[in-house]
Amino acid sequence: MNLIAAALAVGLAAIGAGIGNGLIVGRTVEGIARQPELRGTLQTTMFIGIALVEALPIIGVVIAFIVLGS
């Protein structure tokens, strides 16, 4: 049962991060298409957002290790 819980934690975290990254990058491309002069600002904000979203799978892996350890 612990293996299933660990797999679900990692899998759902990866799916969530993939969806989140897709939304962030897609909206950034839309913003750059509308206002090309704000490209640098939008890219900086995008990279910060992606870094925050990528914390989710890392937390999911940590939770999986905790579940496997108990």
Phi, psi and omega in degrees: 000326179295325179294321179293318179297319180294318180295320178295319180298313181289317182295313180293325177295320179292320179295316179298319179293322178297316178295316180298316179296320178299316178295317181297311183293319179299315180291328177293318178297319177299318180295320179292324178294325181281320181224085183299335182290344180262019185303312183297316180295317181293321179293320178298314179296323178298314182294324176295317178297318179295320178299319179292322179291324181290348175292333182300310178295328178295316177296322177298320178294320178298315178298321178298318178294323178295317179295319180292330182284337183267000000 
